[in-house]
Amino acid sequence: MHKWKRGELLIVYYIAKYGYSGLPLEKSKILDVIPVSQFVLETRLELFRYLMGFTGASIQGGSKEMKDLIKEYDNITVSNTRKHIDDYITGRDEPLNQLNFKF
């Protein structure tokens, strides 16, 4: 089972909310940064979309960490969210690198 880092969840949240456009990471490199299968990534994307009310009940669930992240980033601009992702990817944001969550 993958131990999700907060920064990994933030990347998935961004994709679920804004799509791949503007992501400070090439789409082909996402699975290099988040070491999960394409299926697991897609499932996590659908969970975020469900929790944000973008999709119906085809998939349900979601962790407390996912729900907390949605609340925290709900009022943060897309550019600041991108900056946080860039900081995570480049290793400049240690708290995002070190927080692990089990699902």
VOLO-342128 format. One record per residue (C-alpha): residue number from 1; residue in one letter; x, y, z. Coordinates in nm, 3 decimals, always signed. Layout:
NUM;A;X;Y;Z $
...
***
This chain:
1;M;+0.000;+0.000;+0.000 $
2;H;+0.132;+0.341;-0.096 $
3;K;+0.199;+0.594;+0.180 $
4;W;+0.072;+0.919;+0.031 $
5;K;+0.275;+1.232;+0.097 $
6;R;+0.087;+1.556;+0.129 $
7;G;+0.268;+1.693;-0.176 $
8;E;+0.155;+1.394;-0.382 $
9;L;-0.203;+1.454;-0.275 $
10;L;-0.167;+1.820;-0.366 $
11;I;-0.060;+1.726;-0.719 $
12;V;-0.362;+1.497;-0.756 $
13;Y;-0.591;+1.764;-0.610 $
14;Y;-0.457;+2.018;-0.862 $
15;I;-0.517;+1.783;-1.155 $
16;A;-0.868;+1.699;-1.031 $
17;K;-0.958;+2.066;-0.991 $
18;Y;-0.768;+2.241;-1.271 $
19;G;-0.656;+1.967;-1.509 $
20;Y;-0.302;+1.925;-1.636 $
21;S;-0.270;+2.275;-1.783 $
22;G;-0.024;+2.489;-1.594 $
23;L;+0.097;+2.202;-1.377 $
24;P;+0.467;+2.258;-1.304 $
25;L;+0.532;+1.898;-1.408 $
26;E;+0.499;+1.724;-1.742 $
27;K;+0.204;+1.486;-1.758 $
28;S;+0.435;+1.202;-1.857 $
29;K;+0.644;+1.255;-1.539 $
30;I;+0.362;+1.241;-1.284 $
31;L;+0.404;+0.871;-1.211 $
32;D;+0.777;+0.933;-1.159 $
33;V;+0.693;+1.178;-0.880 $
34;I;+0.399;+0.978;-0.743 $
35;P;+0.510;+0.613;-0.747 $
36;V;+0.171;+0.446;-0.802 $
37;S;+0.003;+0.275;-1.095 $
38;Q;-0.205;+0.470;-1.346 $
39;F;-0.514;+0.298;-1.201 $
40;V;-0.436;+0.415;-0.846 $
41;L;-0.374;+0.769;-0.970 $
42;E;-0.703;+0.772;-1.163 $
43;T;-0.888;+0.637;-0.859 $
44;R;-0.744;+0.911;-0.638 $
45;L;-0.839;+1.170;-0.903 $
46;E;-1.197;+1.042;-0.905 $
47;L;-1.211;+1.054;-0.524 $
48;F;-1.101;+1.419;-0.525 $
49;R;-1.355;+1.500;-0.798 $
50;Y;-1.627;+1.329;-0.595 $
51;L;-1.530;+1.511;-0.273 $
52;M;-1.531;+1.846;-0.454 $
53;G;-1.874;+1.774;-0.602 $
54;F;-1.754;+1.752;-0.962 $
55;T;-1.883;+1.399;-1.020 $
56;G;-2.166;+1.180;-0.903 $
57;A;-2.147;+0.880;-0.679 $
58;S;-1.961;+0.646;-0.914 $
59;I;-1.689;+0.629;-0.649 $
60;Q;-1.713;+0.727;-0.286 $
61;G;-1.479;+0.760;+0.005 $
62;G;-1.178;+0.975;+0.059 $
63;S;-0.956;+1.023;+0.358 $
64;K;-0.957;+1.291;+0.623 $
65;E;-0.629;+1.417;+0.475 $
66;M;-0.792;+1.459;+0.132 $
67;K;-1.088;+1.644;+0.283 $
68;D;-0.857;+1.867;+0.491 $
69;L;-0.647;+1.947;+0.184 $
70;I;-0.959;+2.046;-0.011 $
71;K;-1.066;+2.281;+0.270 $
72;E;-0.718;+2.428;+0.301 $
73;Y;-0.669;+2.491;-0.072 $
74;D;-1.027;+2.594;-0.152 $
75;N;-0.942;+2.963;-0.117 $
76;I;-0.580;+2.949;-0.233 $
77;T;-0.517;+3.080;-0.582 $
78;V;-0.419;+2.846;-0.862 $
79;S;-0.082;+3.022;-0.893 $
80;N;-0.005;+2.972;-0.524 $
81;T;-0.113;+2.609;-0.549 $
82;R;+0.125;+2.568;-0.845 $
83;K;+0.404;+2.727;-0.640 $
84;H;+0.346;+2.480;-0.356 $
85;I;+0.360;+2.192;-0.604 $
86;D;+0.680;+2.328;-0.757 $
87;D;+0.831;+2.361;-0.409 $
88;Y;+0.739;+2.001;-0.336 $
89;I;+0.878;+1.869;-0.664 $
90;T;+1.206;+2.054;-0.627 $
91;G;+1.241;+1.954;-0.261 $
92;R;+1.215;+2.306;-0.125 $
93;D;+0.911;+2.230;+0.088 $
94;E;+1.024;+1.975;+0.344 $
95;P;+0.693;+1.955;+0.534 $
96;L;+0.517;+1.845;+0.214 $
97;N;+0.793;+1.590;+0.149 $
98;Q;+0.785;+1.436;+0.494 $
99;L;+0.415;+1.394;+0.568 $
100;N;+0.297;+1.044;+0.488 $
101;F;-0.061;+0.916;+0.494 $
102;K;-0.183;+0.558;+0.462 $
103;F;-0.493;+0.468;+0.264 $
***
